[in-house]
Amino acid sequence: MNMGRKLSHYDSAGRVRMVDVSAKPDTLRQAVASVRVRMSPAARRAARHNPKGDPLEIARIAGLAAAKRTAELIPLCHPLLLSQVDVQAKFCKNGVEISATVRSKGPTGVEMEALTAAAVAALTVYDMCKAADRGMEISELRLLEKSGGKSGLYRARPRPAR
Protein backbone atom coordinates (compact mmCIF):
# COMPACT_ATOMS: atom_id res chain seq x y z
CA MET A 1 0.00 0.00 0.00
CA ASN A 2 1.29 3.45 -0.89
CA MET A 3 1.20 5.35 2.41
CA GLY A 4 2.14 8.55 0.54
CA ARG A 5 -1.33 8.82 -1.02
CA LYS A 6 -3.73 11.01 0.85
CA LEU A 7 -7.23 9.84 1.65
CA SER A 8 -9.65 11.21 -0.92
CA HIS A 9 -12.63 11.79 1.36
CA TYR A 10 -10.91 14.54 3.39
CA ASP A 11 -10.21 18.14 2.47
CA SER A 12 -7.01 20.01 3.36
CA ALA A 13 -8.45 20.93 6.78
CA GLY A 14 -9.27 17.30 7.59
CA ARG A 15 -13.04 17.60 7.13
CA VAL A 16 -14.90 14.78 5.38
CA ARG A 17 -16.16 15.53 1.91
CA MET A 18 -17.71 13.84 -1.05
CA VAL A 19 -15.13 13.52 -3.82
CA ASP A 20 -15.83 15.75 -6.84
CA VAL A 21 -15.84 13.44 -9.86
CA SER A 22 -17.29 15.95 -12.32
CA ALA A 23 -14.01 16.32 -14.26
CA LYS A 24 -13.29 12.59 -14.44
CA PRO A 25 -14.02 10.83 -17.74
CA ASP A 26 -16.57 8.04 -17.98
CA THR A 27 -14.83 4.68 -18.30
CA LEU A 28 -16.04 1.11 -18.04
CA ARG A 29 -15.52 0.05 -14.45
CA GLN A 30 -15.86 -3.33 -12.80
CA ALA A 31 -15.33 -4.65 -9.29
CA VAL A 32 -15.51 -8.14 -7.83
CA ALA A 33 -15.87 -8.79 -4.10
CA SER A 34 -16.21 -11.96 -2.05
CA VAL A 35 -17.20 -13.09 1.42
CA ARG A 36 -17.60 -16.37 3.32
CA VAL A 37 -20.22 -17.56 5.78
CA ARG A 38 -18.95 -20.35 8.02
CA MET A 39 -21.64 -22.58 9.46
CA SER A 40 -21.97 -25.97 11.09
CA PRO A 41 -22.54 -29.09 8.97
CA ALA A 42 -26.02 -29.36 10.49
CA ALA A 43 -26.83 -25.80 9.42
CA ARG A 44 -25.58 -26.50 5.88
CA ARG A 45 -27.87 -29.52 5.69
CA ALA A 46 -30.82 -27.53 7.06
CA ALA A 47 -30.15 -24.65 4.65
CA ARG A 48 -30.60 -26.94 1.67
CA HIS A 49 -34.16 -27.69 2.87
CA ASN A 50 -35.09 -24.37 4.48
CA PRO A 51 -38.89 -23.92 4.75
CA LYS A 52 -38.42 -20.13 4.37
CA GLY A 53 -37.07 -20.70 0.85
CA ASP A 54 -33.69 -21.26 -0.79
CA PRO A 55 -31.35 -19.11 1.31
CA LEU A 56 -28.78 -18.80 -1.46
CA GLU A 57 -31.29 -17.54 -4.02
CA ILE A 58 -32.76 -15.09 -1.52
CA ALA A 59 -29.21 -13.94 -0.65
CA ARG A 60 -28.47 -13.37 -4.35
CA ILE A 61 -31.56 -11.17 -4.71
CA ALA A 62 -30.70 -9.26 -1.52
CA GLY A 63 -27.17 -8.63 -2.82
CA LEU A 64 -28.51 -7.33 -6.14
CA ALA A 65 -30.86 -4.94 -4.34
CA ALA A 66 -28.12 -3.81 -1.92
CA ALA A 67 -25.70 -2.89 -4.72
CA LYS A 68 -28.29 -0.51 -6.13
CA ARG A 69 -28.74 1.17 -2.73
CA THR A 70 -25.10 1.56 -1.71
CA ALA A 71 -25.19 5.38 -1.84
CA GLU A 72 -28.09 5.34 0.66
CA LEU A 73 -26.07 3.20 3.10
CA ILE A 74 -22.57 4.69 2.83
CA PRO A 75 -22.74 8.46 3.22
CA LEU A 76 -19.98 9.60 0.84
CA CYS A 77 -20.69 7.18 -2.02
CA HIS A 78 -22.00 8.62 -5.25
CA PRO A 79 -25.32 7.30 -6.55
CA LEU A 80 -24.39 5.33 -9.67
CA LEU A 81 -26.16 4.00 -12.71
CA LEU A 82 -25.15 0.35 -12.59
CA SER A 83 -24.91 -1.54 -15.87
CA GLN A 84 -24.80 -4.99 -14.33
CA VAL A 85 -24.82 -6.69 -10.94
CA ASP A 86 -24.21 -10.41 -10.57
CA VAL A 87 -24.20 -12.17 -7.20
CA GLN A 88 -23.27 -15.84 -6.94
CA ALA A 89 -23.62 -17.98 -3.82
CA LYS A 90 -22.64 -21.61 -3.41
CA PHE A 91 -22.33 -24.11 -0.63
CA CYS A 92 -18.77 -25.13 0.18
CA LYS A 93 -17.11 -27.38 2.74
CA ASN A 94 -17.45 -24.95 5.65
CA GLY A 95 -20.56 -23.00 4.67
CA VAL A 96 -21.27 -20.61 1.82
CA GLU A 97 -19.04 -18.65 -0.54
CA ILE A 98 -20.44 -15.51 -2.12
CA SER A 99 -19.08 -13.34 -4.91
CA ALA A 100 -20.46 -10.12 -6.36
CA THR A 101 -19.52 -8.50 -9.65
CA VAL A 102 -20.65 -4.96 -10.48
CA ARG A 103 -20.18 -3.01 -13.73
CA SER A 104 -20.84 0.59 -14.65
CA LYS A 105 -19.72 3.17 -17.15
CA GLY A 106 -19.05 6.37 -15.29
CA PRO A 107 -16.59 8.69 -13.54
CA THR A 108 -16.14 6.67 -10.34
CA GLY A 109 -15.56 3.06 -9.33
CA VAL A 110 -17.98 0.39 -8.20
CA GLU A 111 -15.91 -1.23 -5.44
CA MET A 112 -18.30 -0.19 -2.68
CA GLU A 113 -21.28 -1.54 -4.61
CA ALA A 114 -19.60 -4.94 -5.02
CA LEU A 115 -18.57 -5.05 -1.35
CA THR A 116 -22.07 -4.01 -0.24
CA ALA A 117 -23.70 -6.65 -2.43
CA ALA A 118 -21.47 -9.39 -1.00
CA ALA A 119 -21.93 -8.24 2.60
CA VAL A 120 -25.72 -8.01 2.41
CA ALA A 121 -25.92 -11.39 0.68
CA ALA A 122 -23.90 -12.89 3.56
CA LEU A 123 -26.13 -11.22 6.15
CA THR A 124 -29.14 -12.67 4.34
CA VAL A 125 -27.67 -16.18 4.54
CA TYR A 126 -27.21 -15.61 8.26
CA ASP A 127 -30.80 -14.42 8.64
CA MET A 128 -32.16 -17.38 6.68
CA CYS A 129 -30.10 -19.96 8.61
CA LYS A 130 -29.79 -18.53 12.13
CA ALA A 131 -32.38 -20.91 13.58
CA ALA A 132 -29.98 -23.78 12.78
CA ASP A 133 -26.75 -22.06 13.84
CA ARG A 134 -26.54 -18.73 15.67
CA GLY A 135 -22.75 -19.13 15.79
CA MET A 136 -22.24 -18.64 12.06
CA GLU A 137 -19.32 -16.39 11.14
CA ILE A 138 -19.21 -13.92 8.29
CA SER A 139 -15.59 -13.35 7.32
CA GLU A 140 -13.09 -12.52 4.62
CA LEU A 141 -15.11 -9.75 2.99
CA ARG A 142 -12.71 -8.30 0.47
CA LEU A 143 -12.25 -6.70 -2.90
CA LEU A 144 -10.85 -9.31 -5.29
CA GLU A 145 -10.50 -7.16 -8.38
CA LYS A 146 -11.28 -3.76 -9.82
CA SER A 147 -10.68 -2.29 -13.24
CA GLY A 148 -11.26 0.99 -15.01
CA GLY A 149 -10.49 4.56 -14.14
CA LYS A 150 -7.18 6.31 -13.58
CA SER A 151 -5.82 3.75 -11.12
CA GLY A 152 -6.36 0.88 -13.58
CA LEU A 153 -6.37 -2.79 -12.64
CA TYR A 154 -6.16 -4.10 -9.08
CA ARG A 155 -6.12 -7.79 -8.17
CA ALA A 156 -5.96 -9.05 -4.61
CA ARG A 157 -3.22 -11.48 -3.73
CA PRO A 158 -4.47 -15.07 -3.61
CA ARG A 159 -5.13 -16.36 -0.13
CA PRO A 160 -2.92 -19.20 1.06
CA ALA A 161 -4.61 -22.62 0.84
CA ARG A 162 -6.09 -23.87 4.07
BALOBA-1460 file (C-alpha; in Angstrom, 3 decimals):
// residues 162
<rec num="1" residu="m" x="0.000" y="0.000" z="0.000"/>
<rec num="2" residu="n" x="1.288" y="3.447" z="-0.888"/>
<rec num="3" residu="m" x="1.204" y="5.346" z="2.406"/>
<rec num="4" residu="g" x="2.141" y="8.547" z="0.538"/>
<rec num="5" residu="r" x="-1.326" y="8.816" z="-1.015"/>
<rec num="6" residu="k" x="-3.732" y="11.011" z="0.846"/>
<rec num="7" residu="l" x="-7.229" y="9.839" z="1.653"/>
<rec num="8" residu="s" x="-9.645" y="11.214" z="-0.925"/>
<rec num="9" residu="h" x="-12.626" y="11.792" z="1.359"/>
<rec num="10" residu="y" x="-10.914" y="14.541" z="3.389"/>
<rec num="11" residu="d" x="-10.206" y="18.145" z="2.470"/>
<rec num="12" residu="s" x="-7.007" y="20.010" z="3.365"/>
<rec num="13" residu="a" x="-8.452" y="20.926" z="6.778"/>
<rec num="14" residu="g" x="-9.273" y="17.297" z="7.590"/>
<rec num="15" residu="r" x="-13.042" y="17.599" z="7.127"/>
<rec num="16" residu="v" x="-14.900" y="14.783" z="5.377"/>
<rec num="17" residu="r" x="-16.159" y="15.533" z="1.909"/>
<rec num="18" residu="m" x="-17.715" y="13.843" z="-1.054"/>
<rec num="19" residu="v" x="-15.131" y="13.518" z="-3.817"/>
<rec num="20" residu="d" x="-15.826" y="15.747" z="-6.839"/>
<rec num="21" residu="v" x="-15.838" y="13.436" z="-9.861"/>
<rec num="22" residu="s" x="-17.286" y="15.951" z="-12.325"/>
<rec num="23" residu="a" x="-14.012" y="16.322" z="-14.264"/>
<rec num="24" residu="k" x="-13.291" y="12.586" z="-14.440"/>
<rec num="25" residu="p" x="-14.024" y="10.830" z="-17.735"/>
<rec num="26" residu="d" x="-16.568" y="8.043" z="-17.983"/>
<rec num="27" residu="t" x="-14.831" y="4.683" z="-18.295"/>
<rec num="28" residu="l" x="-16.040" y="1.109" z="-18.041"/>
<rec num="29" residu="r" x="-15.523" y="0.053" z="-14.448"/>
<rec num="30" residu="q" x="-15.858" y="-3.325" z="-12.802"/>
<rec num="31" residu="a" x="-15.333" y="-4.651" z="-9.291"/>
<rec num="32" residu="v" x="-15.511" y="-8.138" z="-7.830"/>
<rec num="33" residu="a" x="-15.871" y="-8.789" z="-4.095"/>
<rec num="34" residu="s" x="-16.207" y="-11.958" z="-2.053"/>
<rec num="35" residu="v" x="-17.200" y="-13.091" z="1.424"/>
<rec num="36" residu="r" x="-17.598" y="-16.369" z="3.321"/>
<rec num="37" residu="v" x="-20.219" y="-17.561" z="5.776"/>
<rec num="38" residu="r" x="-18.951" y="-20.352" z="8.023"/>
<rec num="39" residu="m" x="-21.644" y="-22.585" z="9.458"/>
<rec num="40" residu="s" x="-21.966" y="-25.973" z="11.091"/>
<rec num="41" residu="p" x="-22.537" y="-29.087" z="8.974"/>
<rec num="42" residu="a" x="-26.024" y="-29.359" z="10.487"/>
<rec num="43" residu="a" x="-26.834" y="-25.798" z="9.422"/>
<rec num="44" residu="r" x="-25.584" y="-26.503" z="5.876"/>
<rec num="45" residu="r" x="-27.873" y="-29.524" z="5.687"/>
<rec num="46" residu="a" x="-30.818" y="-27.532" z="7.061"/>
<rec num="47" residu="a" x="-30.151" y="-24.650" z="4.648"/>
<rec num="48" residu="r" x="-30.596" y="-26.937" z="1.670"/>
<rec num="49" residu="h" x="-34.156" y="-27.695" z="2.872"/>
<rec num="50" residu="n" x="-35.091" y="-24.370" z="4.481"/>
<rec num="51" residu="p" x="-38.889" y="-23.919" z="4.746"/>
<rec num="52" residu="k" x="-38.418" y="-20.134" z="4.365"/>
<rec num="53" residu="g" x="-37.066" y="-20.701" z="0.851"/>
<rec num="54" residu="d" x="-33.694" y="-21.264" z="-0.790"/>
<rec num="55" residu="p" x="-31.345" y="-19.107" z="1.314"/>
<rec num="56" residu="l" x="-28.778" y="-18.804" z="-1.464"/>
<rec num="57" residu="e" x="-31.286" y="-17.539" z="-4.015"/>
<rec num="58" residu="i" x="-32.761" y="-15.088" z="-1.515"/>
<rec num="59" residu="a" x="-29.210" y="-13.943" z="-0.650"/>
<rec num="60" residu="r" x="-28.470" y="-13.366" z="-4.353"/>
<rec num="61" residu="i" x="-31.557" y="-11.168" z="-4.714"/>
<rec num="62" residu="a" x="-30.701" y="-9.260" z="-1.517"/>
<rec num="63" residu="g" x="-27.169" y="-8.635" z="-2.817"/>
<rec num="64" residu="l" x="-28.513" y="-7.327" z="-6.137"/>
<rec num="65" residu="a" x="-30.860" y="-4.940" z="-4.339"/>
<rec num="66" residu="a" x="-28.123" y="-3.805" z="-1.924"/>
<rec num="67" residu="a" x="-25.696" y="-2.894" z="-4.719"/>
<rec num="68" residu="k" x="-28.293" y="-0.515" z="-6.132"/>
<rec num="69" residu="r" x="-28.743" y="1.175" z="-2.735"/>
<rec num="70" residu="t" x="-25.105" y="1.561" z="-1.712"/>
<rec num="71" residu="a" x="-25.194" y="5.384" z="-1.837"/>
<rec num="72" residu="e" x="-28.086" y="5.336" z="0.661"/>
<rec num="73" residu="l" x="-26.069" y="3.204" z="3.100"/>
<rec num="74" residu="i" x="-22.574" y="4.686" z="2.826"/>
<rec num="75" residu="p" x="-22.741" y="8.465" z="3.224"/>
<rec num="76" residu="l" x="-19.983" y="9.603" z="0.844"/>
<rec num="77" residu="c" x="-20.686" y="7.178" z="-2.020"/>
<rec num="78" residu="h" x="-22.002" y="8.624" z="-5.252"/>
<rec num="79" residu="p" x="-25.322" y="7.300" z="-6.554"/>
<rec num="80" residu="l" x="-24.386" y="5.331" z="-9.666"/>
<rec num="81" residu="l" x="-26.164" y="3.996" z="-12.711"/>
<rec num="82" residu="l" x="-25.149" y="0.346" z="-12.590"/>
<rec num="83" residu="s" x="-24.906" y="-1.538" z="-15.870"/>
<rec num="84" residu="q" x="-24.801" y="-4.989" z="-14.328"/>
<rec num="85" residu="v" x="-24.818" y="-6.689" z="-10.935"/>
<rec num="86" residu="d" x="-24.206" y="-10.415" z="-10.566"/>
<rec num="87" residu="v" x="-24.204" y="-12.166" z="-7.200"/>
<rec num="88" residu="q" x="-23.266" y="-15.836" z="-6.936"/>
<rec num="89" residu="a" x="-23.616" y="-17.978" z="-3.823"/>
<rec num="90" residu="k" x="-22.641" y="-21.605" z="-3.411"/>
<rec num="91" residu="f" x="-22.331" y="-24.112" z="-0.632"/>
<rec num="92" residu="c" x="-18.772" y="-25.125" z="0.184"/>
<rec num="93" residu="k" x="-17.111" y="-27.384" z="2.738"/>
<rec num="94" residu="n" x="-17.453" y="-24.946" z="5.653"/>
<rec num="95" residu="g" x="-20.560" y="-22.998" z="4.674"/>
<rec num="96" residu="v" x="-21.274" y="-20.605" z="1.825"/>
<rec num="97" residu="e" x="-19.035" y="-18.650" z="-0.540"/>
<rec num="98" residu="i" x="-20.445" y="-15.506" z="-2.116"/>
<rec num="99" residu="s" x="-19.076" y="-13.340" z="-4.912"/>
<rec num="100" residu="a" x="-20.462" y="-10.120" z="-6.358"/>
<rec num="101" residu="t" x="-19.522" y="-8.499" z="-9.654"/>
<rec num="102" residu="v" x="-20.653" y="-4.962" z="-10.483"/>
<rec num="103" residu="r" x="-20.179" y="-3.006" z="-13.728"/>
<rec num="104" residu="s" x="-20.841" y="0.593" z="-14.647"/>
<rec num="105" residu="k" x="-19.715" y="3.173" z="-17.148"/>
<rec num="106" residu="g" x="-19.053" y="6.373" z="-15.294"/>
<rec num="107" residu="p" x="-16.586" y="8.691" z="-13.539"/>
<rec num="108" residu="t" x="-16.139" y="6.668" z="-10.336"/>
<rec num="109" residu="g" x="-15.565" y="3.065" z="-9.329"/>
<rec num="110" residu="v" x="-17.984" y="0.391" z="-8.196"/>
<rec num="111" residu="e" x="-15.915" y="-1.228" z="-5.440"/>
<rec num="112" residu="m" x="-18.297" y="-0.186" z="-2.678"/>
<rec num="113" residu="e" x="-21.280" y="-1.540" z="-4.612"/>
<rec num="114" residu="a" x="-19.598" y="-4.942" z="-5.020"/>
<rec num="115" residu="l" x="-18.571" y="-5.051" z="-1.355"/>
<rec num="116" residu="t" x="-22.066" y="-4.008" z="-0.242"/>
<rec num="117" residu="a" x="-23.701" y="-6.654" z="-2.431"/>
<rec num="118" residu="a" x="-21.468" y="-9.386" z="-1.005"/>
<rec num="119" residu="a" x="-21.933" y="-8.240" z="2.598"/>
<rec num="120" residu="v" x="-25.723" y="-8.009" z="2.411"/>
<rec num="121" residu="a" x="-25.917" y="-11.387" z="0.682"/>
<rec num="122" residu="a" x="-23.897" y="-12.889" z="3.559"/>
<rec num="123" residu="l" x="-26.133" y="-11.219" z="6.147"/>
<rec num="124" residu="t" x="-29.138" y="-12.667" z="4.344"/>
<rec num="125" residu="v" x="-27.665" y="-16.180" z="4.538"/>
<rec num="126" residu="y" x="-27.207" y="-15.606" z="8.263"/>
<rec num="127" residu="d" x="-30.804" y="-14.424" z="8.636"/>
<rec num="128" residu="m" x="-32.162" y="-17.382" z="6.684"/>
<rec num="129" residu="c" x="-30.103" y="-19.961" z="8.607"/>
<rec num="130" residu="k" x="-29.794" y="-18.529" z="12.131"/>
<rec num="131" residu="a" x="-32.379" y="-20.910" z="13.577"/>
<rec num="132" residu="a" x="-29.985" y="-23.781" z="12.782"/>
<rec num="133" residu="d" x="-26.747" y="-22.057" z="13.843"/>
<rec num="134" residu="r" x="-26.539" y="-18.728" z="15.674"/>
<rec num="135" residu="g" x="-22.753" y="-19.133" z="15.789"/>
<rec num="136" residu="m" x="-22.235" y="-18.636" z="12.059"/>
<rec num="137" residu="e" x="-19.316" y="-16.388" z="11.139"/>
<rec num="138" residu="i" x="-19.210" y="-13.919" z="8.286"/>
<rec num="139" residu="s" x="-15.590" y="-13.353" z="7.318"/>
<rec num="140" residu="e" x="-13.093" y="-12.523" z="4.619"/>
<rec num="141" residu="l" x="-15.113" y="-9.748" z="2.988"/>
<rec num="142" residu="r" x="-12.706" y="-8.295" z="0.466"/>
<rec num="143" residu="l" x="-12.253" y="-6.699" z="-2.904"/>
<rec num="144" residu="l" x="-10.850" y="-9.307" z="-5.293"/>
<rec num="145" residu="e" x="-10.502" y="-7.163" z="-8.381"/>
<rec num="146" residu="k" x="-11.284" y="-3.764" z="-9.821"/>
<rec num="147" residu="s" x="-10.685" y="-2.291" z="-13.237"/>
<rec num="148" residu="g" x="-11.259" y="0.994" z="-15.015"/>
<rec num="149" residu="g" x="-10.488" y="4.561" z="-14.142"/>
<rec num="150" residu="k" x="-7.181" y="6.309" z="-13.578"/>
<rec num="151" residu="s" x="-5.819" y="3.750" z="-11.122"/>
<rec num="152" residu="g" x="-6.356" y="0.877" z="-13.577"/>
<rec num="153" residu="l" x="-6.370" y="-2.789" z="-12.643"/>
<rec num="154" residu="y" x="-6.163" y="-4.104" z="-9.080"/>
<rec num="155" residu="r" x="-6.119" y="-7.787" z="-8.171"/>
<rec num="156" residu="a" x="-5.960" y="-9.049" z="-4.613"/>
<rec num="157" residu="r" x="-3.224" y="-11.482" z="-3.729"/>
<rec num="158" residu="p" x="-4.470" y="-15.070" z="-3.606"/>
<rec num="159" residu="r" x="-5.129" y="-16.361" z="-0.126"/>
<rec num="160" residu="p" x="-2.923" y="-19.202" z="1.060"/>
<rec num="161" residu="a" x="-4.609" y="-22.621" z="0.837"/>
<rec num="162" residu="r" x="-6.092" y="-23.867" z="4.068"/>
